[in-house]
Amino acid sequence: MTTNQLRNLTEEELLERLLKGDTYAFDCIFNKFYGALCLFATRLTSDKFTAEEIVQDIFCKLWSKHSDFHSLNAIKAFLYISTRNASMNALKKQSRKMKHDQAFAFFKEGSEEPFINEIIYIEALREISTEINALPDQCGKIIRMIFEDGLQPKEIADKLDIAISTVYNQKMRGLSILRKRLSDKGFAVLTAVIVSIYFR
């Protein structure tokens, strides 16, 4: 079964294949969460290289335990909690940097709320990215250039050699589609990012 076919599987079917040791199912879960987890770990450690190492190690642990999970939500919880714990351990080891000490103090004090807020934000970004990829070609390209690359409409028009009015029309078309597909949190994050780009 190809990766594209796996994407069309229900969560139950994907989990069933993973429990049987299907490496393609594992790859699908890896692709689903890897980018978001790397961003999560990077925001905690302030070190992209360390974050990638942490997440790769977490996925190795996931594979070694692949038969222990009974839902994709359990897998997601394992991935985020393990990434958080490994990131905090990395911060302890890297305490020579003041900003890491301060970040660790922030997350250590109080409750789980800072971590939960981070996970909600990262999951919103993952949702947005998935839905942008599902937009019509030109529409998706323009929204991606705004949201991911931080480009202004004029910059996009110049890069794509199209009229700026086309950029605005496709942007509005994309936002209209995304408003229907995204959760309230996802759309709020998307619009906040776009507004920050327009007023930077």
C-alpha positions in Angstrom: 0.0 0.0 0.0 1.3 3.4 -1.0 1.7 6.4 1.4 -1.1 8.2 -0.5 -3.4 5.2 0.1 -2.5 5.2 3.7 -3.5 8.9 4.0 -7.0 7.8 3.1 -7.2 5.2 5.9 -9.3 5.8 8.9 -7.5 6.3 12.3 -8.6 2.8 13.3 -7.2 1.2 10.1 -3.9 3.1 10.4 -3.6 2.1 14.1 -4.3 -1.5 13.2 -1.6 -1.6 10.6 0.9 0.0 13.1 0.1 -2.6 15.7 1.0 -5.2 13.2 4.4 -3.6 12.6 3.5 -2.0 9.2 6.4 0.4 8.5 4.4 2.3 5.9 1.8 3.1 8.7 4.7 4.2 10.9 6.0 6.4 8.1 2.5 8.0 7.8 2.4 8.8 11.5 6.0 10.1 11.3 5.1 12.5 8.5 2.0 13.5 10.3 3.7 14.7 13.5 7.5 15.1 12.8 7.4 18.8 11.7 5.1 19.8 14.5 7.2 18.0 17.2 10.4 19.5 15.9 8.8 23.0 16.2 7.6 22.2 19.7 11.0 21.0 20.8 12.8 24.0 19.1 10.5 26.4 20.9 11.4 24.7 24.2 15.1 24.3 23.7 15.9 27.2 21.4 18.1 24.8 19.4 16.9 23.3 16.1 19.6 20.7 15.9 18.9 19.4 19.4 15.2 19.5 18.7 15.6 17.3 15.6 17.7 14.8 17.5 15.2 14.6 20.3 12.3 14.0 18.0 14.1 11.4 16.0 14.9 9.6 19.2 11.3 9.8 20.3 10.1 8.2 17.1 12.6 5.4 17.6 11.0 4.8 21.0 7.6 4.9 19.4 8.6 2.2 17.0 9.9 0.0 19.8 6.6 0.4 21.6 4.3 0.4 18.5 2.3 -2.6 19.7 1.4 -0.9 23.1 -0.9 1.8 21.8 -4.7 1.6 21.4 -5.5 4.9 19.8 -3.9 7.7 17.7 -4.7 10.1 20.6 -2.6 7.9 22.8 0.3 8.0 20.3 0.0 11.8 20.0 0.0 12.1 23.8 3.1 9.9 24.0 4.9 11.9 21.3 4.2 15.3 22.9 4.9 14.2 26.5 8.1 12.4 25.6 9.3 15.4 23.5 8.5 17.7 26.4 10.4 15.6 28.9 13.4 15.1 26.6 13.5 18.9 25.8 13.5 19.8 29.5 16.3 17.3 30.1 18.2 18.9 27.3 17.7 22.3 28.9 19.2 21.1 32.1 22.3 19.9 30.3 22.5 23.2 28.4 22.0 25.4 31.4 25.2 27.3 30.5 23.0 29.5 28.4 21.1 32.1 30.3 18.1 32.1 28.0 17.8 28.4 28.4 17.9 28.8 32.2 15.2 31.3 32.0 13.1 29.2 29.7 13.5 26.2 32.0 12.5 28.3 35.0 9.4 29.5 33.2 8.2 26.0 32.3 9.2 24.5 35.7 7.3 27.0 37.8 3.5 26.7 38.1 1.5 24.1 36.2 1.3 22.3 33.0 -0.4 25.2 31.4 2.6 26.6 29.4 3.1 23.2 27.8 -0.5 22.7 27.0 -0.7 26.2 25.4 2.4 25.3 23.3 0.9 22.0 22.2 -2.4 23.7 21.2 -0.5 26.3 19.2 1.7 23.7 17.5 -1.3 21.6 16.7 -3.1 24.6 15.2 0.0 25.2 12.9 -0.1 21.6 11.9 -3.8 21.8 11.1 -3.2 25.0 9.0 -0.4 23.5 7.0 -2.4 20.4 6.2 -5.4 22.4 5.0 -3.2 24.8 3.0 -1.7 21.8 1.2 -5.3 20.8 0.2 -6.2 24.1 -1.4 -6.3 24.5 -5.2 -2.7 24.9 -6.7 -2.3 28.7 -7.2 -4.5 29.5 -4.2 -2.5 27.2 -1.9 0.8 28.6 -3.2 -0.2 32.2 -2.5 -1.5 31.4 1.0 1.6 29.4 1.8 3.9 32.3 0.6 2.0 34.6 3.0 1.7 32.3 6.0 4.9 30.3 5.8 7.3 32.7 4.0 5.9 35.9 5.4 5.7 37.7 2.0 3.6 40.8 1.2 1.2 40.7 -1.8 3.5 42.9 -3.9 6.4 40.5 -3.2 4.3 37.5 -4.2 3.1 39.2 -7.4 6.7 39.9 -8.4 7.9 36.4 -7.6 5.0 34.7 -9.5 4.9 37.4 -12.2 1.1 37.9 -11.8 -1.1 40.9 -11.1 -1.3 42.0 -7.5 -5.1 41.9 -7.9 -4.8 38.1 -8.6 -2.8 37.7 -5.3 -5.6 39.5 -3.4 -8.3 37.5 -5.1 -6.6 34.2 -4.5 -5.8 35.1 -0.9 -9.5 35.9 -0.2 -10.5 32.7 -1.9 -8.1 30.7 0.2 -9.1 32.3 3.4 -12.8 31.7 2.6 -12.1 28.0 2.1 -9.9 27.7 5.2 -12.5 29.4 7.3 -14.9 26.5 6.6 -12.3 23.8 7.1 -10.2 25.0 10.0 -11.1 24.9 13.7 -11.7 28.2 15.4 -8.3 28.0 17.0 -6.6 27.2 13.7 -8.3 30.0 11.8 -7.5 32.5 14.7 -3.8 31.5 14.5 -3.8 31.8 10.7 -5.4 35.3 10.7 -3.1 36.5 13.6 0.0 35.5 11.6 -1.3 37.1 8.4 -2.2 40.4 10.2 1.2 40.5 11.8 2.8 40.2 8.4 0.7 43.0 7.0 1.6 45.3 9.9 5.2 44.5 10.4 
